[in-house]
Amino acid sequence: MKECIEYDFPGAYVNVLEKGQVYLSLVKPSDNLLTAHQLFQLLYAKKKDEKILRLLI
């Protein structure tokens, strides 16, 4: 995780606990939701992006 944060690699990281099937469901994105990258920036960026912060207001 440290390398992902340091080099700005957002995304979903998983650990396989047991062998089996995975089911995914796609949903229509909302206009007022943050992307994974925006959330990553809010949590870990040293300098916060004002545009992203305004999405939270």
C-alpha angles and dihedrals in degrees: 000000000000091000092047091053094043094051097037099247106156123183144098117307119192139182119213109232098177139356115267147103125305122212121202129194123197119215132190108260118239122231092233100051126103120242120236088255093052092050090048090052092050092051102040114014114112090215113041119224109239092211091058092046090053090057088066095056 
